[in-house]
C-alpha cells in the first residue's frame, strides 16, 4: 500500500517502528486483525484526514483477500472480519474497498451476511463460456503444431466437433484447473512417449476422467457425518433428478428445515447452500454425485440405490398427506409445495430406478397409500396416475396377477381422459401408458395393444418440444414400437420411420450422454434389418461404424462391452 499510495508511507513506517512486533518475524506476536488495523486502516485514515489522496485519483484503494476459507485458524478469521466491519462502520467514506473470495464456510458467511457487504455467489455466474473460449484457443494451437491432428482434420473435418466441445465443457463443470488437466490428457502432453493412442482416441476417455476431488469430498463430509439425518439428506441430494430447496428436502424426509440446514452448513465447500429456504440446493461440481454413487470411491458415504425406493415412498406419503388435508379439492400446480411439484414429475423415475430393489411389503404400502389418496379425490388425474404407477410396477413382482397390469392400464386411460390437452402432466401419463401396453403386448401378443401403444407414444411425443429433456427417450420408445410392428407385418414404412426416429434420438444424445451407446445399438439393429431387405452396402457400412463407436464407448470392464463385440462380429 505504501508503494501504491505514497501518502500512507510515513504512517506505515511510523507504525512499524513503534511496534516492531507487527512484522511477525521471526515469531508471530500480532494477529492479522491487529496488523490490518495498524498498517492499513490507520495509515490510510490518517492520510485521508489530511485531504484528498492524489495518488488514488478519486478512486478507492482495493485490497483482495483470496481464499480466505483456506486459513485454518477460524477464530483469527472471525476476528479479522469483525475488525474490518467495525472499521468501515466507523469510517463509511474511507477510500478503501476489500474484495474477498472464499468458499461459503459458515464462520465466514455468517459474519459477512450483513448490511454494507455485497455478497455474490459465483455459482450464479457460469464460467462455461470462458472455458469454451479457453479450450478453443488450446485446441487451435494444438492443431497448428500437431501433424496427427492436421492429418485427421484434412480427412474428417473439424476436430473437436462442436458436440464434442460442448460435452467437454459440461464434463469439466466450471473448473479451469480440471479443464487444463483434461486438455493435457487429450493432447498427450503428460505422456509424451505414449504413441499408442491419438488425441482423437483419448478425447472420449477424457469424458470419463475423475476431476480428482475425492479427497476434498471425503474430508468435507466428515464434518457432518455424525449429525442427525446426515445420510438421508446427502443421499437425497445425490439422487434427486432436479434440485430442491432446503424446505423441499425437509418435506420429503419428514423433518424440519433447520435440521437440513444443520447438516449442510459445514458442507458449503462442496454444496451450494442458499441463504433462503426457497432456492434450490445445488452441487459445486457434478462429480460429487458420481463420488456419492460409486461405492469404491465414497466408502462409508456411499448412497445406496435403495434410497430411490425410500424417496418414492416418501413422495407418495407427501401426496397422501396433502389430499387427506384437502379432500375433494383439486390442487392447482401453483398451490403445490416444491416437494409435491417435484413428486408429480419425478417420483416415477425413482420408482423405475428402485424397481428391482423394492420388496412386496413396500409395494403393498405404496398401493394402499395411493388408493387412500384417490379416495379423497376420486376423479383426480394425479391420484389416478400415482396409483397406476404403483400397480403397474407391482405387476412385475412375484405373486402378482396379470389383472394388476390390466388395472394399471385402465387407470392410466382414465387419468388421460381427465387431463385436457394442455395439461402439463398429460405427456407423462401417455408415456407411462405406452410402457404398460407394450408389456401386455409382449405377454399376450394382442396386436391391439401394440397399435394403441404406438398411437399413445406418438401423442406423447407431440406434447414434448424439441428441447424437452425426455424427448430422446420418447423418440426411442416410439421407434422400438414401430420396429416391433414392422417385424409383425413387414411394412417397410414402419422400419423407415423407426430409423428416422432412432437417428433423431442419437442426435439428442451427444457425448458424454450415458445412453449414447445404447442409441447406437438401436439404430444399428434397425439399419441391419433394412440391410437384410435391400442388401445395401451403405447401410452395412454405417452399421459397422456405429458398432465400432459403441464399442469405444464401452471400455473394459463395461458390462455391455461383450454385447458390443458380438454386434461388431456378427
C-alpha positions as CSV (number, residue, x, y, z in Angstrom):
1,X,0.0,0.0,0.0
2,X,2.8,2.4,0.8
3,X,4.2,1.9,-2.7
4,X,0.8,2.4,-4.4
5,X,-0.4,5.2,-2.2
6,X,2.7,7.2,-1.2
7,X,0.7,9.4,1.1
8,X,0.4,6.5,3.5
9,X,4.1,5.6,3.6
10,X,5.1,7.9,6.5
11,X,2.3,6.5,8.7
12,X,3.1,2.9,7.8
13,X,6.8,3.4,8.6
14,X,5.9,5.1,11.9
15,X,3.6,2.2,12.9
16,X,6.3,-0.4,12.1
17,X,8.9,1.4,14.0
18,X,6.7,2.0,17.0
19,X,5.5,-1.7,17.1
20,X,8.2,-4.0,15.7
21,X,6.1,-7.0,16.6
22,X,3.7,-6.1,13.8
23,X,6.2,-7.6,11.4
24,X,5.6,-11.1,13.0
25,X,9.2,-12.1,12.4
26,X,10.8,-14.4,13.4
27,X,7.9,-15.4,15.7
28,X,4.3,-14.2,15.2
29,X,3.2,-12.0,18.0
30,X,0.4,-9.9,16.4
31,X,-2.9,-11.1,14.9
32,X,-3.8,-10.4,11.3
33,X,-6.6,-8.1,12.5
34,X,-4.1,-6.0,14.5
35,X,-1.7,-5.8,11.5
36,X,-4.5,-4.6,9.3
37,X,-5.6,-2.0,11.9
38,X,-2.1,-0.6,12.5
39,X,-0.5,-1.0,9.0
40,X,-3.5,-0.5,6.7
41,X,-6.6,1.1,8.2
42,X,-4.8,3.6,10.5
43,X,-2.3,4.9,7.9
44,X,-5.0,5.2,5.2
45,X,-7.3,7.1,7.5
46,X,-4.6,9.4,8.7
47,X,-3.7,10.2,5.0
48,X,-7.3,10.8,4.2
49,X,-7.8,13.1,7.1
50,X,-5.2,15.4,5.6
51,X,-7.3,15.9,2.4
52,X,-7.8,14.2,-0.9
53,X,-5.3,11.4,-1.7
54,X,-4.0,12.4,-5.1
55,X,-2.5,9.1,-6.0
56,X,-5.9,7.4,-5.8
57,X,-7.3,9.9,-8.3
58,X,-10.7,9.8,-6.7
59,X,-10.9,6.0,-6.7
60,X,-10.8,3.7,-3.6
61,X,-7.8,1.6,-2.9
62,X,-8.6,-2.1,-3.4
63,X,-7.4,-5.0,-1.2
64,X,-8.0,-8.5,-2.5
65,X,-8.1,-11.4,0.1
66,X,-8.1,-14.6,-2.0
67,X,-9.1,-18.0,-0.5
68,X,-10.0,-16.8,3.0
69,X,-11.5,-20.2,3.7
70,X,-8.1,-21.8,3.5
71,X,-7.0,-20.1,6.7
72,X,-7.0,-22.8,9.3
73,X,-7.5,-20.6,12.4
74,X,-11.2,-19.8,12.3
75,X,-11.1,-17.6,15.3
76,X,-8.5,-15.4,13.7
77,X,-10.5,-15.2,10.5
78,X,-13.5,-14.2,12.5
79,X,-11.6,-11.5,14.4
80,X,-10.2,-10.2,11.0
81,X,-13.7,-9.8,9.6
82,X,-15.2,-8.3,12.7
83,X,-12.5,-5.7,13.0
84,X,-12.8,-4.9,9.3
85,X,-16.6,-4.4,9.6
86,X,-16.1,-2.3,12.7
87,X,-13.7,0.0,10.9
88,X,-16.0,0.5,7.9
89,X,-18.9,1.2,10.2
90,X,-16.9,4.0,11.9
91,X,-15.4,5.2,8.6
92,X,-18.1,4.8,5.9
93,X,-16.4,7.2,3.5
94,X,-12.9,5.9,3.7
95,X,-11.4,5.4,0.2
96,X,-10.9,1.7,0.7
97,X,-12.6,-1.5,-0.5
98,X,-11.9,-5.1,0.4
99,X,-12.7,-7.9,-2.1
100,X,-12.8,-11.4,-0.5
101,X,-13.0,-14.7,-2.3
102,X,-13.9,-17.8,-0.3
103,X,-15.9,-20.9,-0.3
104,X,-19.1,-20.4,1.7
105,X,-17.9,-21.6,5.0
106,X,-20.2,-20.9,8.0
107,X,-17.8,-19.0,10.1
108,X,-17.2,-16.6,7.2
109,X,-20.6,-16.4,5.6
110,X,-22.4,-15.7,8.9
111,X,-20.2,-12.7,9.6
112,X,-20.3,-11.2,6.1
113,X,-24.1,-11.7,5.6
114,X,-24.8,-8.1,7.0
115,X,-25.7,-4.7,5.7
116,X,-22.8,-2.9,3.9
117,X,-21.4,-6.1,2.4
118,X,-22.2,-7.1,-1.1
119,X,-22.4,-10.9,-1.3
120,X,-22.3,-12.6,-4.7
121,X,-22.5,-16.3,-5.4
122,X,-20.1,-17.5,-8.2
123,X,-22.5,-20.4,-8.8
124,X,-24.8,-17.8,-10.3
125,X,-22.1,-16.8,-12.9
126,X,-21.5,-19.8,-15.1
127,X,-17.9,-20.0,-16.4
128,X,-18.8,-22.3,-19.3
129,X,-18.4,-19.6,-21.9
130,X,-14.9,-18.8,-20.6
131,X,-13.9,-22.4,-20.5
132,X,-15.2,-22.8,-24.1
133,X,-13.0,-20.0,-25.3
134,X,-10.1,-21.4,-23.3
135,X,-10.4,-24.8,-24.9
136,X,-10.9,-23.3,-28.4
137,X,-7.6,-21.4,-28.1
138,X,-5.8,-24.5,-26.8
139,X,-7.1,-26.8,-29.5
140,X,-6.4,-24.3,-32.3
141,X,-2.8,-24.0,-31.1
142,X,-2.5,-27.8,-30.9
143,X,-3.9,-28.2,-34.4
144,X,-1.2,-25.9,-35.7
145,X,1.5,-27.9,-34.0
146,X,0.4,-31.5,-34.2
147,X,0.7,-33.2,-37.6
148,X,-1.6,-36.1,-36.4
149,X,-4.4,-33.7,-35.7
150,X,-3.7,-31.9,-39.0
151,X,-4.0,-35.2,-41.0
152,X,-7.2,-36.1,-39.2
153,X,-8.8,-32.7,-39.9
154,X,-7.9,-33.0,-43.6
155,X,-9.6,-36.4,-43.8
156,X,-12.6,-35.9,-41.4
157,X,-13.1,-32.2,-40.9
158,X,-13.3,-30.1,-37.8
159,X,-11.9,-31.6,-34.5
160,X,-13.1,-31.5,-31.9
161,X,-16.6,-31.2,-33.2
162,X,-18.9,-28.6,-31.6
163,X,-20.8,-31.5,-29.9
164,X,-17.5,-32.9,-28.5
165,X,-16.5,-29.4,-27.2
166,X,-19.9,-29.0,-25.5
167,X,-19.5,-32.4,-23.9
168,X,-16.1,-31.5,-22.6
169,X,-17.3,-28.2,-21.2
170,X,-20.2,-29.9,-19.5
171,X,-17.9,-32.6,-18.0
172,X,-15.4,-30.0,-16.8
173,X,-18.1,-28.4,-14.7
174,X,-16.6,-24.9,-14.4
175,X,-13.2,-25.8,-13.1
176,X,-10.3,-24.2,-15.0
177,X,-7.8,-26.5,-13.3
178,X,-9.7,-29.5,-14.4
179,X,-10.0,-28.0,-17.9
180,X,-6.2,-27.7,-18.2
181,X,-5.8,-31.3,-17.0
182,X,-8.3,-32.7,-19.5
183,X,-6.7,-30.9,-22.4
184,X,-3.2,-32.1,-21.4
185,X,-4.5,-35.7,-21.2
186,X,-6.2,-35.4,-24.7
187,X,-3.1,-34.0,-26.4
188,X,-0.9,-36.4,-24.5
189,X,1.5,-33.8,-23.1
190,X,1.6,-35.7,-19.8
191,X,2.7,-38.9,-21.5
192,X,4.9,-37.8,-24.5
193,X,6.2,-41.3,-25.0
194,X,2.8,-42.9,-25.4
195,X,2.2,-43.2,-29.1
196,X,-0.4,-46.0,-28.9
197,X,-3.3,-43.5,-28.9
198,X,-4.0,-40.4,-30.8
199,X,-5.7,-37.2,-29.3
200,X,-8.8,-38.3,-31.1
201,X,-8.7,-41.7,-29.3
202,X,-8.2,-40.0,-25.9
203,X,-11.0,-37.5,-26.2
204,X,-13.8,-40.0,-25.4
205,X,-11.7,-41.3,-22.4
206,X,-11.3,-37.7,-21.1
207,X,-15.1,-37.6,-20.7
208,X,-14.7,-40.3,-18.0
209,X,-11.9,-38.6,-16.2
210,X,-12.2,-38.0,-12.4
211,X,-11.6,-34.4,-11.6
212,X,-9.6,-35.5,-8.5
213,X,-11.8,-34.1,-5.8
214,X,-12.5,-37.3,-3.9
215,X,-10.2,-36.3,-1.0
216,X,-11.9,-32.9,-0.6
217,X,-15.3,-34.6,-0.7
218,X,-14.5,-37.2,2.0
219,X,-12.7,-34.6,4.2
220,X,-15.7,-32.2,4.0
221,X,-18.4,-34.8,4.5
222,X,-16.6,-36.0,7.7
223,X,-17.6,-32.7,9.3
224,X,-21.3,-33.5,9.3
225,X,-21.5,-37.3,9.3
226,X,-22.5,-37.6,13.0
227,X,-25.3,-35.0,12.7
228,X,-28.8,-36.4,12.7
229,X,-30.3,-37.1,9.3
230,X,-26.9,-36.7,7.6
231,X,-27.1,-39.9,5.5
232,X,-30.7,-39.3,4.3
233,X,-30.1,-35.6,3.4
234,X,-26.9,-36.3,1.5
235,X,-28.4,-39.4,-0.3
236,X,-31.4,-37.4,-1.3
237,X,-29.4,-34.6,-2.8
238,X,-27.3,-37.1,-4.6
239,X,-30.3,-38.9,-6.2
240,X,-32.7,-36.1,-6.9
241,X,-33.5,-35.6,-10.6
242,X,-33.8,-31.9,-10.1
243,X,-32.6,-29.8,-7.1
244,X,-35.0,-29.0,-4.3
245,X,-34.7,-26.1,-1.7
246,X,-33.9,-27.0,1.9
247,X,-37.7,-26.7,2.7
248,X,-38.5,-29.2,-0.1
249,X,-35.8,-31.7,1.2
250,X,-37.2,-31.4,4.7
251,X,-40.7,-32.0,3.5
252,X,-39.7,-35.1,1.5
253,X,-37.8,-36.5,4.5
254,X,-40.4,-35.6,7.1
255,X,-38.0,-33.4,9.1
256,X,-37.6,-29.7,9.9
257,X,-35.9,-27.3,7.5
258,X,-33.4,-26.2,10.2
259,X,-32.4,-29.9,10.6
260,X,-31.5,-30.0,6.8
261,X,-29.6,-26.7,7.2
262,X,-27.8,-28.1,10.2
263,X,-26.4,-31.0,8.1
264,X,-25.4,-28.7,5.2
265,X,-24.0,-25.7,6.9
266,X,-20.5,-27.3,7.2
267,X,-20.6,-28.7,3.7
268,X,-20.6,-25.4,1.8
269,X,-17.2,-26.1,0.3
270,X,-18.8,-28.8,-1.9
271,X,-22.6,-28.0,-1.9
272,X,-24.1,-24.6,-2.7
273,X,-26.4,-23.9,0.2
274,X,-28.6,-20.8,-0.5
275,X,-29.3,-18.2,2.1
276,X,-33.1,-18.7,2.0
277,X,-35.3,-21.8,2.2
278,X,-36.9,-21.5,-1.2
279,X,-33.8,-21.5,-3.5
280,X,-32.6,-25.0,-4.7
281,X,-29.6,-26.6,-3.1
282,X,-27.0,-27.5,-5.8
283,X,-23.7,-29.2,-6.1
284,X,-20.5,-27.2,-6.6
285,X,-19.3,-29.8,-9.1
286,X,-21.3,-32.5,-10.8
287,X,-18.5,-35.0,-9.8
288,X,-19.9,-35.0,-6.3
289,X,-22.9,-37.1,-7.5
290,X,-20.5,-39.6,-9.2
291,X,-18.5,-39.8,-6.0
292,X,-21.5,-40.4,-3.7
293,X,-23.0,-43.1,-6.1
294,X,-19.7,-45.0,-6.6
295,X,-19.1,-47.2,-3.6
296,X,-15.4,-47.8,-4.4
297,X,-14.8,-44.1,-4.2
298,X,-17.1,-42.9,-1.4
299,X,-16.8,-45.8,1.0
300,X,-19.0,-45.1,4.1
301,X,-20.5,-42.1,2.3
302,X,-21.9,-44.3,-0.5
303,X,-25.5,-43.5,-1.5
304,X,-27.3,-46.9,-1.7
305,X,-29.6,-47.2,-4.8
306,X,-32.3,-48.5,-2.4
307,X,-32.7,-44.8,-1.3
308,X,-34.7,-44.4,-4.6
309,X,-37.3,-46.7,-3.0
310,X,-37.3,-44.7,0.2
311,X,-37.7,-41.4,-1.8
312,X,-40.6,-42.9,-3.9
313,X,-42.4,-44.0,-0.8
314,X,-41.8,-40.6,0.9
315,X,-43.2,-38.8,-2.2
316,X,-46.3,-41.0,-2.1
317,X,-46.7,-40.2,1.6
318,X,-46.4,-36.4,0.9
319,X,-49.1,-36.7,-1.8
320,X,-51.3,-38.7,0.6
321,X,-51.0,-36.1,3.4
322,X,-51.8,-33.3,1.0
323,X,-55.1,-34.9,-0.1
324,X,-56.0,-36.0,3.4
325,X,-55.8,-32.4,4.5
326,X,-57.9,-31.2,1.5
327,X,-60.3,-33.9,0.5
328,X,-62.3,-33.4,-2.7
329,X,-60.2,-30.3,-3.7
330,X,-58.3,-30.3,-6.9
331,X,-54.8,-29.0,-6.2
332,X,-53.6,-26.5,-8.8
333,X,-49.9,-26.7,-9.7
334,X,-49.4,-23.2,-8.4
335,X,-50.5,-24.4,-5.0
336,X,-48.1,-27.3,-4.9
337,X,-45.1,-27.2,-2.5
338,X,-41.7,-27.8,-4.1
339,X,-41.8,-31.4,-2.9
340,X,-45.2,-32.1,-4.4
341,X,-44.4,-30.4,-7.6
342,X,-41.2,-32.5,-7.9
343,X,-43.1,-35.7,-7.0
344,X,-45.6,-35.2,-9.8
345,X,-42.8,-35.1,-12.4
346,X,-40.1,-37.3,-11.0
347,X,-41.5,-39.8,-8.4
348,X,-41.9,-42.4,-11.2
349,X,-38.2,-42.0,-12.1
350,X,-37.3,-43.0,-8.5
351,X,-39.7,-45.9,-8.8
352,X,-38.1,-47.0,-12.1
353,X,-34.6,-46.9,-10.6
354,X,-35.6,-48.7,-7.4
355,X,-37.9,-51.2,-9.1
356,X,-35.6,-54.2,-8.7
357,X,-34.8,-53.3,-5.1
358,X,-38.4,-52.8,-3.8
359,X,-39.9,-55.6,-1.8
360,X,-43.6,-56.7,-1.8
361,X,-44.4,-55.1,1.5
362,X,-43.2,-51.7,0.2
363,X,-45.2,-52.2,-3.0
364,X,-48.3,-53.0,-0.9
365,X,-47.7,-49.9,1.3
366,X,-47.4,-47.7,-1.8
367,X,-50.6,-49.1,-3.4
368,X,-52.5,-48.7,-0.1
369,X,-51.4,-45.0,0.3
370,X,-52.3,-44.3,-3.4
371,X,-55.7,-45.9,-3.0
372,X,-56.4,-43.8,0.1
373,X,-55.3,-40.6,-1.6
374,X,-57.6,-41.5,-4.6
375,X,-60.5,-42.0,-2.2
376,X,-60.2,-38.3,-1.1
377,X,-60.3,-37.2,-4.8
378,X,-61.8,-40.0,-7.0
379,X,-61.5,-38.1,-10.3
380,X,-58.1,-36.6,-9.7
381,X,-55.8,-37.4,-12.7
382,X,-52.7,-37.1,-10.5
383,X,-54.1,-39.6,-8.0
384,X,-55.1,-42.0,-10.7
385,X,-51.7,-41.7,-12.3
386,X,-49.9,-42.3,-9.0
387,X,-52.0,-45.4,-8.3
388,X,-51.5,-46.7,-11.8
389,X,-47.7,-46.4,-11.4
390,X,-47.7,-48.3,-8.1
391,X,-49.9,-51.1,-9.5
392,X,-48.0,-51.2,-12.8
393,X,-44.7,-51.8,-11.1
394,X,-46.2,-54.3,-8.7
395,X,-47.2,-56.4,-11.7
396,X,-43.5,-57.2,-12.3
397,X,-43.0,-58.6,-8.8
398,X,-43.5,-62.3,-7.9
399,X,-47.0,-63.5,-7.0
400,X,-48.7,-60.6,-8.8
401,X,-51.6,-61.3,-11.2
402,X,-51.9,-60.2,-14.9
403,X,-55.1,-58.5,-13.7
404,X,-52.8,-55.9,-12.0
405,X,-51.4,-54.8,-15.3
406,X,-55.0,-54.6,-16.7
407,X,-56.0,-52.4,-13.8
408,X,-52.9,-50.1,-14.2
409,X,-53.7,-49.7,-17.9
410,X,-57.3,-48.8,-17.1
411,X,-56.2,-46.3,-14.5
412,X,-53.8,-44.6,-16.9
413,X,-56.5,-44.4,-19.6
414,X,-58.9,-42.8,-17.1
415,X,-56.3,-40.3,-16.0
416,X,-55.7,-39.3,-19.6
417,X,-59.4,-38.9,-20.2
418,X,-59.5,-36.4,-17.3
419,X,-56.4,-34.5,-18.5
420,X,-57.0,-31.7,-21.0
421,X,-54.7,-31.5,-24.0
422,X,-52.8,-28.6,-22.3
423,X,-52.4,-30.4,-19.0
424,X,-48.7,-30.3,-18.1
425,X,-48.7,-34.0,-17.0
426,X,-50.5,-35.4,-20.0
427,X,-47.3,-36.4,-21.9
428,X,-46.0,-38.3,-18.9
429,X,-49.3,-40.3,-18.4
430,X,-49.3,-41.2,-22.1
431,X,-45.6,-42.1,-21.9
432,X,-46.3,-44.5,-18.9
433,X,-49.4,-46.0,-20.6
434,X,-47.2,-46.8,-23.6
435,X,-44.9,-48.9,-21.5
436,X,-47.7,-50.7,-19.8
437,X,-49.4,-51.5,-23.2
438,X,-46.1,-52.8,-24.6
439,X,-45.7,-55.1,-21.6
440,X,-49.1,-56.5,-22.1
441,X,-48.5,-56.9,-25.8
442,X,-45.2,-58.8,-25.0
443,X,-47.2,-61.1,-22.7
444,X,-50.4,-61.7,-24.8
445,X,-49.3,-60.8,-28.4
446,X,-52.5,-58.8,-28.8
447,X,-51.9,-56.6,-31.8
448,X,-54.4,-54.0,-30.5
449,X,-52.1,-53.2,-27.6
450,X,-49.2,-52.6,-29.9
451,X,-51.3,-50.3,-32.1
452,X,-52.6,-48.4,-29.1
453,X,-49.0,-48.1,-27.7
454,X,-47.8,-46.6,-31.0
455,X,-50.7,-44.1,-31.0
456,X,-50.1,-43.2,-27.4
457,X,-46.4,-42.7,-27.9
458,X,-47.0,-40.5,-30.9
459,X,-49.3,-38.2,-28.9
460,X,-46.8,-38.1,-26.0
461,X,-44.0,-37.1,-28.4
462,X,-46.1,-34.3,-29.9
463,X,-46.5,-32.8,-26.5
464,X,-42.7,-32.6,-26.0
465,X,-41.0,-29.6,-27.6
466,X,-37.6,-30.0,-29.3
467,X,-35.6,-29.3,-26.1
468,X,-37.7,-31.3,-23.8
469,X,-35.4,-33.4,-21.5
470,X,-37.3,-36.7,-22.2
471,X,-37.7,-36.2,-26.0
472,X,-34.8,-38.6,-26.8
473,X,-36.4,-41.3,-24.7
474,X,-39.8,-40.8,-26.3
475,X,-38.3,-40.9,-29.8
476,X,-36.6,-44.2,-28.9
477,X,-39.6,-46.0,-27.4
478,X,-41.8,-45.0,-30.3
479,X,-39.1,-46.2,-32.7
480,X,-38.9,-49.5,-30.8
481,X,-42.7,-50.0,-31.1
482,X,-42.6,-49.3,-34.8
483,X,-39.8,-51.8,-35.3
484,X,-41.8,-54.4,-33.5
485,X,-44.8,-53.7,-35.8
486,X,-42.5,-54.0,-38.8
487,X,-41.4,-57.4,-37.7
488,X,-45.0,-58.4,-37.5
489,X,-46.4,-57.1,-40.8
490,X,-43.2,-56.3,-42.8
491,X,-44.4,-52.9,-43.8
492,X,-41.2,-51.1,-44.8
493,X,-42.7,-47.6,-43.9
494,X,-42.6,-48.6,-40.2
495,X,-38.9,-49.5,-40.4
496,X,-38.1,-46.3,-42.3
497,X,-39.8,-44.2,-39.7
498,X,-38.1,-46.2,-36.9
499,X,-34.7,-45.5,-38.4
500,X,-35.5,-41.8,-38.7
501,X,-36.6,-41.6,-35.1
502,X,-33.6,-43.5,-33.9
503,X,-31.3,-41.0,-35.7
504,X,-33.1,-38.1,-34.1
505,X,-32.7,-39.6,-30.7
506,X,-29.0,-40.2,-31.3
507,X,-28.5,-36.6,-32.2
508,X,-30.1,-35.6,-28.9
509,X,-27.6,-37.8,-27.0
510,X,-24.1,-36.3,-27.8
511,X,-21.1,-37.3,-25.7
512,X,-21.0,-37.8,-22.8
513,X,-24.7,-38.8,-22.7
514,X,-24.9,-42.1,-20.8
515,X,-27.4,-43.6,-23.4
516,X,-25.4,-42.7,-26.5
517,X,-24.0,-46.2,-26.9
518,X,-27.5,-47.7,-26.4
519,X,-28.9,-45.4,-29.1
520,X,-26.2,-46.5,-31.5
521,X,-27.2,-50.1,-30.8
522,X,-30.8,-49.4,-31.6
523,X,-30.0,-47.5,-34.8
524,X,-27.5,-50.2,-35.9
525,X,-30.1,-53.0,-35.4
526,X,-32.7,-51.1,-37.4
527,X,-30.3,-50.4,-40.2
528,X,-29.3,-54.1,-40.2
529,X,-33.0,-55.0,-40.6
530,X,-33.1,-52.8,-43.7
531,X,-29.9,-54.1,-45.0
532,X,-31.3,-57.7,-44.9
533,X,-34.2,-56.4,-47.1
534,X,-32.2,-54.4,-49.7
535,X,-28.6,-55.7,-49.3
536,X,-27.4,-52.1,-49.1
537,X,-23.7,-51.8,-48.6
538,X,-24.2,-48.2,-47.4
539,X,-26.4,-49.5,-44.6
540,X,-23.9,-52.2,-43.7
541,X,-21.0,-49.7,-43.6
542,X,-23.0,-47.5,-41.3
543,X,-23.8,-50.4,-39.1
544,X,-20.1,-51.3,-38.7
545,X,-19.3,-47.7,-38.0
546,X,-21.9,-47.4,-35.3
547,X,-20.9,-50.7,-33.7
548,X,-17.3,-49.6,-33.6
549,X,-18.1,-46.3,-31.9
550,X,-20.4,-48.0,-29.4
551,X,-17.6,-50.4,-28.6
552,X,-15.2,-47.5,-28.0
553,X,-17.7,-46.0,-25.5
554,X,-17.6,-49.3,-23.5
555,X,-14.1,-49.9,-22.4
556,X,-13.2,-52.7,-20.1
557,X,-14.8,-53.6,-17.6
558,X,-18.0,-52.2,-19.0
559,X,-20.9,-54.8,-18.6
560,X,-22.1,-54.2,-22.1
561,X,-18.8,-54.5,-23.9
562,X,-19.3,-58.1,-24.7
563,X,-22.6,-57.4,-26.5
564,X,-20.8,-54.6,-28.5
565,X,-18.1,-57.0,-29.5
566,X,-20.8,-59.5,-30.6
567,X,-22.7,-56.9,-32.6
568,X,-19.5,-55.9,-34.4
569,X,-18.5,-59.6,-35.1
570,X,-21.9,-60.5,-36.4
